[in-house]
Amino acid sequence: NWRFVFVNHALTNPFFVPAKNGSEDAAAVVGATVEWTGSVSSNVGEMVKAMRHAIETKADGIAVSIIDPNAFNGPTALALSRGIPVVAYNADGGKGNRRLAYIGQDNYQSGLELGARVVSLVDPGDVYLFIATPNQQNIQPRVDGALDAIRDSGKPITAHVVASGVAVGDELKRIEAAYLAHKSLKGLFAVDAGSTAGIAKVMRKHGLHARGVRAGGYDLLPTTLQAIHDRDLDFTIDQQPYLQGFLPVL
């Protein structure tokens, strides 16, 4: 009767619905229970508190999204010292964390792929890259990779990075404001699911694809897939959310 705890940074984000389903399916296979705790707004302090609570209540295993390169090092070491295995999922904290494994996408490499696609789609000009929470380890490496790919291409594309925020409504407002202030832009791209869905709505509302603006982003939210079908988005990058819940349990 193992009890495994997931410490998450975006508990209400629809991206993690299939991840939760995956964790529950895996738990059913091995005879365990799973709990999802953490934060709804990427608050690192809330996540660390939740992780320490899991340790103190003697969880049998912890899966944590390591969105900060330092904050989770101490709790991870404490858990391991008490015989509680810790794995990372969705975001990895780097060399300073002693987690046993990481289940998720190589975020920098996927950012390189994003940048390469931007270069292939866009004529010279300005493009905007939207990121919900800058400097977090789950999405900042994607921006870094995209910027490196655009720069290394030598193509005269100027990339502007905009923080869109964690609230879906705010993301949409900031994306639309960026377009309205720079109507000559050539592309709108995002590195998180919410911003991608926001871009799709702005592209549709203003008929931008027919006017030569290109767009894309991340994840498989139904609205994003519909936008690709309707030609409002050019592409999205998958990162297997179901497996990010299933494999940590195993």
C-alpha positions in Angstrom: 0.0 0.0 0.0 2.6 2.5 -1.1 1.6 6.2 -1.0 3.3 8.3 -3.6 3.1 12.1 -3.6 3.4 14.4 -6.7 4.6 17.9 -5.9 3.4 20.1 -8.8 3.7 23.8 -9.8 0.4 24.2 -11.7 -2.2 22.0 -10.1 -5.1 23.5 -12.0 -3.4 23.6 -15.4 -5.2 21.4 -17.9 -1.9 20.0 -19.1 -1.6 17.9 -16.0 -5.0 16.3 -16.3 -3.5 13.4 -18.4 -0.5 13.3 -16.1 -2.8 12.7 -13.1 -4.6 10.1 -15.1 -1.3 8.4 -15.9 -0.3 8.4 -12.2 -3.6 6.9 -11.2 -3.4 4.2 -13.8 0.2 3.3 -12.8 -0.9 3.3 -9.1 -3.6 0.8 -9.9 -1.1 -1.5 -11.6 1.3 -1.6 -8.6 -1.3 -1.3 -5.8 -0.4 2.2 -4.7 -2.2 5.5 -4.0 -1.1 8.9 -5.4 -1.6 12.4 -4.1 -1.1 15.6 -6.0 0.0 18.6 -4.0 2.0 21.8 -4.5 1.0 25.1 -6.0 -1.5 26.5 -8.5 0.7 29.5 -9.3 4.3 28.2 -9.5 5.0 29.4 -6.0 8.2 27.6 -5.0 7.7 28.2 -1.3 4.3 26.4 -1.4 5.9 23.6 -3.3 8.8 23.2 -0.9 6.3 23.2 2.0 4.3 20.5 0.3 7.4 18.4 -0.3 8.5 18.7 3.3 5.0 17.7 4.5 5.2 14.6 2.3 8.5 13.8 3.9 7.2 14.3 7.5 4.2 12.2 6.8 6.4 9.4 5.5 5.4 9.2 1.9 6.8 6.1 0.2 8.0 8.1 -2.8 8.0 11.6 -4.1 7.8 13.0 -7.7 8.6 16.7 -7.9 8.6 19.2 -10.7 12.0 21.0 -10.0 11.2 24.4 -11.4 13.9 26.1 -9.3 17.6 25.2 -9.6 18.3 25.4 -5.8 15.1 25.4 -3.7 14.5 21.6 -3.9 18.0 20.4 -3.2 17.6 20.4 0.6 14.2 18.6 0.7 15.5 16.1 -1.9 18.5 15.3 0.2 16.4 15.0 3.3 13.9 12.6 1.7 16.7 10.4 0.4 18.4 10.3 3.8 15.1 9.0 5.2 14.8 6.3 2.6 12.2 8.1 0.5 13.0 7.9 -3.2 12.7 11.1 -5.2 12.3 11.5 -8.9 11.8 14.7 -11.0 9.2 15.1 -13.7 8.3 17.9 -16.2 11.2 20.1 -15.0 14.7 19.1 -13.9 16.8 21.2 -11.5 20.2 20.4 -12.8 23.4 19.0 -11.3 22.8 20.3 -7.8 19.8 18.1 -7.1 20.3 14.4 -6.1 17.0 13.2 -7.5 17.2 9.6 -8.8 15.8 10.2 -12.3 14.1 12.7 -14.5 11.0 11.9 -16.5 10.3 14.5 -19.1 11.3 16.4 -22.1 14.8 17.8 -22.8 13.5 21.3 -22.6 16.6 23.1 -24.1 16.7 20.6 -27.0 13.0 21.2 -27.7 13.6 24.9 -27.6 16.2 24.4 -30.3 13.6 22.6 -32.4 11.1 25.4 -31.8 13.7 28.0 -32.9 14.5 25.9 -36.0 10.8 25.8 -36.9 10.5 29.6 -36.4 13.4 30.1 -38.8 11.8 27.9 -41.4 8.4 29.6 -41.3 9.2 33.3 -40.8 10.5 35.9 -43.2 12.9 38.4 -41.8 11.3 40.6 -39.2 10.1 40.6 -35.6 8.7 37.5 -33.8 7.4 37.3 -30.2 8.1 34.5 -27.8 5.7 34.2 -24.9 6.6 32.5 -21.6 4.3 32.2 -18.6 6.9 32.3 -15.9 10.4 33.4 -16.9 13.4 31.7 -15.3 11.6 28.5 -14.3 13.4 25.3 -15.2 10.4 23.8 -17.0 10.1 26.5 -19.7 13.0 28.9 -19.6 15.4 26.4 -21.3 12.9 26.3 -24.2 13.3 30.1 -24.7 17.0 29.8 -24.4 17.1 27.1 -27.0 14.8 28.9 -29.4 16.9 32.1 -29.1 20.1 30.2 -29.7 18.7 28.5 -32.8 17.4 31.8 -34.2 20.7 33.5 -33.6 22.7 30.6 -35.0 20.7 30.6 -38.2 22.0 34.0 -39.2 18.6 34.9 -40.5 17.6 38.5 -39.8 14.9 37.7 -37.3 14.5 39.7 -34.1 13.0 37.8 -31.3 11.2 39.5 -28.4 10.5 37.6 -25.2 7.4 38.5 -23.3 6.3 37.2 -19.9 2.6 36.3 -20.3 1.8 35.2 -16.7 0.3 32.1 -15.1 -3.4 33.1 -15.4 -5.0 32.1 -18.7 -7.0 35.4 -19.0 -3.8 37.5 -18.4 -1.9 35.5 -21.0 -4.5 36.2 -23.6 -4.6 39.9 -22.8 -0.8 40.3 -23.0 -0.5 38.4 -26.2 -3.2 40.5 -27.9 -1.6 43.7 -26.5 1.7 42.7 -28.0 0.1 42.2 -31.4 -1.9 45.4 -31.3 1.3 47.3 -30.4 3.3 45.7 -33.2 1.1 44.8 -36.1 4.0 44.4 -38.5 5.2 41.3 -36.5 5.9 38.1 -38.4 5.3 35.5 -35.8 3.7 34.6 -32.4 5.2 31.7 -30.6 4.9 30.3 -27.0 6.8 27.9 -24.8 3.9 26.8 -22.5 0.4 25.4 -23.1 -1.6 28.4 -21.9 0.3 30.9 -23.9 0.0 28.7 -27.0 -3.8 28.5 -26.6 -3.8 32.3 -26.2 -1.9 32.8 -29.4 -4.4 30.6 -31.2 -7.3 32.8 -30.1 -5.5 36.0 -31.1 -4.6 34.5 -34.5 -8.2 33.5 -35.1 -9.7 36.8 -33.9 -7.6 38.9 -36.1 -7.3 36.6 -39.1 -3.5 36.7 -38.8 -2.6 33.4 -40.6 -4.1 34.6 -43.8 -2.1 37.8 -43.5 1.2 35.9 -43.3 1.8 35.7 -39.6 3.0 32.3 -38.4 2.4 30.8 -35.0 3.1 27.7 -32.8 3.9 26.5 -29.4 3.6 23.6 -27.0 1.3 20.8 -25.8 -1.8 19.1 -26.9 -4.7 21.0 -25.4 -7.8 20.3 -27.4 -8.1 24.0 -28.3 -4.5 23.9 -29.6 -5.2 20.9 -31.8 -8.3 22.4 -33.2 -6.4 25.6 -34.0 -3.9 23.6 -36.0 -6.7 21.9 -37.8 -8.2 25.3 -38.6 -4.9 26.6 -39.7 -4.6 29.3 -37.0 -1.5 27.6 -35.6 1.2 26.0 -37.7 2.5 23.5 -35.2 2.8 22.4 -31.6 5.4 20.3 -29.7 4.3 17.4 -27.6 5.9 16.3 -24.3 3.9 13.2 -23.4 2.0 14.4 -20.3 0.4 11.0 -19.6 3.8 9.4 -19.3 5.0 12.2 -17.0 2.4 10.8 -14.5 2.7 7.1 -15.3 6.5 6.6 -15.3 7.3 8.3 -12.0 5.0 5.9 -10.2 6.8 2.9 -11.8 
